Amino acid sequence: MGERTSYAPGTFSWAELVTSDAAAAKSFYSMVFGWEYDDTPIGDGQVYSMALRDGRQVAALYQSDQRPHWNCYVTVASVEAATARAGERGGKILSEPFDVLDVGRMSVVADPTGAALCLWEPRRSIGATLVNTPGAMTWNDLVTPDPDAAARFYSELFGWTTEELPDAGGYRLIKNGERSNGGIMPLDVQRMGAETPPSWMPYFGHEDVNRLVGEIGDAGGRVFDGPMPLAAGSIAVLGDPQGAVFAVWTGRYDD
């Protein structure tokens, strides 16, 4: 079980659902992952719902009029410096750095291929306090039409290195230092559809992906791909009833 008290800069540390129906989303993800919620009012009638697994923070969600989607966060030492570097390396600054109450400071940037990513400078909150176990974040993938441009950008932004895996359709493993930290997947229009935007997608652990794929339609969800057997486990790409896309993983977890 991956309990966390800190994250090295350049590490994925949080996943956040932006949804059109918070009540329905909470019910759906409780069924899928067994999540419970801690609701915090954040002003203007908004509520930020912290998702808990075994009493530990694993993700969050809030209601918005934006298109339903998952936000992926990467920890940085200085959000000002990282945001400026993203702009200098050809990225687009979608949201300038701002304080999130007293829990941290963040910004939102888009890489040169168009995928948005949140940068997180922790203060009172590090992000997820539990990862790499069923019901918690285990991985993050970038789906992009230009893996070369994306790999260059993130190498310059975070110091990531990438390695293309053999016989994996162009899939690249991301490393932050010596630690595996996600992947880059070429956007296959024929398989994923021309309307699929460049984006980051979180993976969450699950006890039984095969069973979930068979059940998720009854809960209003959708199966986009899978289950796909791999050497170390099985994955599936799913959609929730509001349209947000995420992936699930059953298999061997990192520490």
N, C-alpha and C positions, 0 to 999 in steps of 0.2 A: 504494500500500500504506500503510495507516494505522498506522504504528508510534507508540506512545505512551510517554511518560515521566511524564505527569501528567494529571489530569482536573480541569476546573473544577468547583466545587461545583454540584450539580444535574444532573450528567451521568451517564448510565448507564455503568458501568465494569466490570461483571462479570456472568457467568451461571454458575449452579451447578446441576447435576443431582442431585436426591435420588432414588435408585433402589432397587428391591427386589433387584436382582441386578447388582452392580457388574461382574463378569466379563463377563456377557452384554452389558451396556450398553457397555462398553469396546469389545467386538468390533463391535457394531452401529455406533457412531459412528466407529470407525476406517474401516469400509467406506464410510460416508456422507461423511465429511469428511477422511479421511486422517490422523486424529489419532494421535499417539503420547502416551505417558503417563509422568509422573514421580510415583511413589507415595511418600507420606510417612505413616508411622504417626503417629496422633494420640492414642493411648491407648485403653485398654479394648478392644483388638483392632480398633479402627477404623483405616481407611486413607483418606486424602484423595488422590485421583488428579488431578493437574494435567494438563489436556489441552494438548498442544503442537502447533503448526503451524509448520513451518519453524523449529523450535527456540524459538518464542516462546509465551508463555502466552496461551491464548485462552478457556479455560473450565475447569471442574473437575467432578468427580462423587464421590459417596460413597454407601455402602449404608446404608439405614435401614429401619425398619418403618413409616415414614410412607407415605402414598399417593405413588407416583412423580410427580414434578413438577419443573419448572425454577424456581429462584429467580433473580430479577433484582435487581441491586444498583445503588444510586445513591450517588455520592460526596458527602459533606457535609464542611463545615469542622469542625463539632463534632457528634459523634453525640449527646452529652447534650442540647445545645440543640435539635437537629432532632427528637429523640424527644419532648422535652417539648412542642415546638410542634405535633407531630402529634397528641398527646393533647388539647391545648387547642383544636385546630381540628376536633374531632369524630372523629378516628381512634382506633383501639384499639392499645394497646401489647401486642404478642404476646410480645416478649422485650426485657427491659430491656438497656441497654448493657452489653457485656462485651468483654474483651480476647480476641483470637484470637492466642494465642501472642504473638510480637513483630511480627506482620505488619500488624495493624490493630485497630481497635475497631469494633464493629457493634451494631446492634439490628434488630429486626423489628417493623414496624408494619402495620396494616391500615387502608386508607382507609374512609370512611363507607359505601361500597358493598360492602365485604368483601374486597377484593383485598389480598393480602399483598405487602409490599415490604421489601427489606433496605436498611439505611442503612450506609454504609461510610466510616469515617474512616481514611485510609491512614496507615500508618507505614512498615514495610519494603516492603509491597506496595501498588502503586497499583490492582491488579486486572489487567485484560487489557493486555498489552504490544503486542498486534496486534489491530486491528479493521478493518472495512470492506474485506474481501478474502475470497475463497473460503476456507472453513474457519474463519472468525472471525465474531464478533458484528457485525452490521450495523445492528440496529434493535431496538426494543422496543415492543410494543403492549399497551395495557390493554383487556381485554374486560369491559364493565360494563353493568349494567342501567340505570344512571343517570349518563350522561356529564356532565350539568350539575353534579351534586354532586361528582363526581370532579374535574372541571376546577377548581372552586372550591377544593377541598381542596389540590390540588397547586400551584395558584397561590399560596396562602397559605403552603404548606410550603416550596416551592423557588423561588418567583418565576416559575414557568413561565407562558407565555402559550399560548393555543390558538386555532386558526383552523379553522373547519369548511370542508372542501373541497367545491366544487360537484359535484353529481351523483356523490357518493361514499357514499350511504347513511347520512349522518350522521357519517362519519369525520372526526376532528379531528386536525390536525397540532399536535404539541407543539414549542415552541421554548424553549430555555434561553438567554436573551439573544437573540442573532441567529442561533443555530445550531439546526438541526432536531435533535430529540432523542427522537423516538418519536411515537406516536399513541394516540388513544382511539377505540375501536370500540364502537358499541352492541351489546349482547348480543342477538342474534336467536335467540330460543328455537326458532322453527320450523326454522331452518337448522342451529343448533348443538346443539339438544336441551335439554330442561328441566333436565337434570342438570349442565349446564355451569356451573361456579362462576365468579364474578368473579375475574379473575386477570391477571397480567402474563405475557406470552409473548415469549421472545427469538427473533430472526431470526438466521440464520447465512448467510453467503454460500456459494454453490455454483456450480461451473462450468457445470452444465446441469440446471436444475430439471426440464425436460421428461423428460430421461433418467432422473433420479432417481425421479420419480413412477412410471415404468414398472418400475423395478427394486426399489423398496423393499419391496414385498410379499414377494418372494423372501427377503428378509432378516428377515422377521417384523414389519416396520413396517406402518403404516396411513396411507392418504391420507384426510384429512378434507375438504380443499378444494383445488382447483386441478388442474393449473397455471392460474393466472389471469394473462393478459397485461395489462400496464400500459404506459403510455407509455415508461417508462424501463427496463422489464425484465419479469420474470415471477416470481410467488411461488406457494408452495404451503404449506398447513398440514398437518403430518404428526404421527404418533404413533410412538413407539419401541415395541419389543416388550413393555416393562413398563408402558406406558400414559402416559408423559410426553409432553406436547404441545409442539411447537416449530414454527417456520416457517423456510423457506429462500427465498433470493432470488438470482436471476441477473439481472445488469444493471449499470447505472452505479452506482458506489459513491462516497460522499463521500470526502474526503481523510482 
